[in-house]
Amino acid sequence: MKKLAIIGAGGHGKVVADLASLLGWESISFFDAAWKDKPSDPRRPMLGDTTAFMEKSKEFDGVLIAIGNCEYRWNEFSKINNSTSPIITLTHPNSTVSQYSKIGDGTVILAGSVVNTDAVIGKACIINVGATVDHDCILGNSVHVAPGAHISGGVTIGDASWIGVGSAIKQGVRIGKNVMVGAGAVVISDIPDNATVVGNPARTMT
Ligand SMILES: CC(C)(COP(=O)(O)OP(=O)(O)OC[C@H]1O[C@@H](n2cnc3c(N)ncnc32)[C@H](O)[C@@H]1OP(=O)(O)O)[C@@H](O)C(=O)NCCC(=O)NCCS
């Protein structure tokens, strides 16, 4: 029986578990820092925190971090780098991923999303429901492209940046590290590291 560990038992964790189940993972267990306080999911057991996972890692055939927050996801990802069970990627069968794209370990590509030709996506990224990443985009590690966000061709996005739900990014724009693009923003020019931008056209939040 194929056994998967998912670190992160919130809403995103449940979506990822559902996808893993669809893709044939027969036994799925959660780990979560707040495991003592989280309501237990009757469908899947909660076995402790990330340290507990590392102690049991050889019991699993795969592991994945399923946490929406980019910084927190990357922190947990760093903790499992030496895990004896492989860090997997999951791609929903109803997404379209070019054979000429590259997808890093620990990345999940959810239903209805598109990753086009020659896009490069780093480790531990989330391409969420209905998001698109067009040709020649380069995404760093732990980037979250939220539901329905559209990234045009040739855009670069630095590590741990969060591209908000329903936003649109113009072709060729360079977005720095640890950037937050607000829900519905329209980004038409480059954004420096650590900025939060909102609106149309997107401007730094003051
Ligand atoms: C941009 C964002 C991070 C700001 O969050 P915040 O710091 O808590 O900001 P607040 O909610 O306190 O709002 C501060 C101000 O910015 C405005 N604002 C917040 N988000 C905005 C957005 N997306 N577009 C336009 N204005 C926005 C608010 O109206 C408020 O304006 P005011 O001061 O005139 O009243 C957040 O609103 C956002 O858009 N997050 C993305 C969420 C997302 O994509 N989720 C996907 C989950 S998978």
The ligand as a MOL file (V3000), in Angstrom:
LIG
                    3D

  0  0  0     0  0            999 V3000
M  V30 BEGIN CTAB
M  V30 COUNTS 48 50 0 0 0
M  V30 BEGIN ATOM
M  V30 1 C -3.0870 42.6310 -0.1450 0
M  V30 2 C -3.4170 41.9180 1.1640 0
M  V30 3 C -2.2590 40.9730 1.5190 0
M  V30 4 C -3.5220 43.0000 2.2280 0
M  V30 5 O -3.8930 42.4100 3.4320 0
M  V30 6 P -3.8670 43.2990 4.7740 0
M  V30 7 O -2.4800 43.8310 4.9900 0
M  V30 8 O -4.4930 42.4810 5.8550 0
M  V30 9 O -4.7380 44.5620 4.3750 0
M  V30 10 P -6.1500 45.0520 4.9330 0
M  V30 11 O -7.2220 44.0510 4.7050 0
M  V30 12 O -5.9290 45.5470 6.3370 0
M  V30 13 O -6.4560 46.3060 3.9930 0
M  V30 14 C -5.6730 47.4930 4.0420 0
M  V30 15 C -6.1720 48.4230 2.9470 0
M  V30 16 O -5.8260 47.8970 1.6700 0
M  V30 17 C -7.0020 47.6440 0.8860 0
M  V30 18 N -6.8200 46.3520 0.1930 0
M  V30 19 C -6.5160 45.1730 0.7660 0
M  V30 20 N -6.3990 44.2230 -0.1660 0
M  V30 21 C -6.6420 44.8160 -1.3450 0
M  V30 22 C -6.6860 44.3290 -2.6740 0
M  V30 23 N -6.4320 43.0400 -2.9550 0
M  V30 24 N -6.9530 45.2100 -3.6600 0
M  V30 25 C -7.2060 46.5160 -3.3690 0
M  V30 26 N -7.1780 47.0350 -2.1180 0
M  V30 27 C -6.9050 46.1840 -1.1320 0
M  V30 28 C -8.1540 47.5980 1.8790 0
M  V30 29 O -9.3670 47.9700 1.2890 0
M  V30 30 C -7.6850 48.6100 2.9100 0
M  V30 31 O -7.9300 49.8950 2.4160 0
M  V30 32 P -8.3070 51.1350 3.4070 0
M  V30 33 O -7.1080 51.3100 4.3120 0
M  V30 34 O -8.5380 52.2640 2.4740 0
M  V30 35 O -9.5120 50.6810 4.1620 0
M  V30 36 C -4.7330 41.0870 1.0720 0
M  V30 37 O -5.8790 41.9100 1.1240 0
M  V30 38 C -4.8130 40.2440 -0.1850 0
M  V30 39 O -5.2920 40.6690 -1.2510 0
M  V30 40 N -4.3350 38.9890 -0.0570 0
M  V30 41 C -4.3510 37.9850 -1.1020 0
M  V30 42 C -5.3060 36.8740 -0.7030 0
M  V30 43 C -5.2580 35.7050 -1.6410 0
M  V30 44 O -4.8410 35.7840 -2.7810 0
M  V30 45 N -5.6650 34.5590 -1.1510 0
M  V30 46 C -5.5870 33.3440 -1.8970 0
M  V30 47 C -5.7610 32.1760 -0.9800 0
M  V30 48 S -5.3930 30.6840 -1.8070 0
M  V30 END ATOM
M  V30 BEGIN BOND
M  V30 1 1 1 2
M  V30 2 1 2 3
M  V30 3 1 2 4
M  V30 4 1 2 36
M  V30 5 1 4 5
M  V30 6 1 5 6
M  V30 7 2 6 7
M  V30 8 1 6 8
M  V30 9 1 6 9
M  V30 10 1 9 10
M  V30 11 2 10 11
M  V30 12 1 10 12
M  V30 13 1 10 13
M  V30 14 1 13 14
M  V30 15 1 14 15
M  V30 16 1 15 16
M  V30 17 1 15 30
M  V30 18 1 16 17
M  V30 19 1 17 18
M  V30 20 1 17 28
M  V30 21 1 18 19
M  V30 22 1 18 27
M  V30 23 2 19 20
M  V30 24 1 20 21
M  V30 25 1 21 22
M  V30 26 2 21 27
M  V30 27 1 22 23
M  V30 28 2 22 24
M  V30 29 1 24 25
M  V30 30 2 25 26
M  V30 31 1 26 27
M  V30 32 1 28 29
M  V30 33 1 28 30
M  V30 34 1 30 31
M  V30 35 1 31 32
M  V30 36 2 32 33
M  V30 37 1 32 34
M  V30 38 1 32 35
M  V30 39 1 36 37
M  V30 40 1 36 38
M  V30 41 2 38 39
M  V30 42 1 38 40
M  V30 43 1 40 41
M  V30 44 1 41 42
M  V30 45 1 42 43
M  V30 46 2 43 44
M  V30 47 1 43 45
M  V30 48 1 45 46
M  V30 49 1 46 47
M  V30 50 1 47 48
M  V30 END BOND
M  V30 END CTAB
M  END
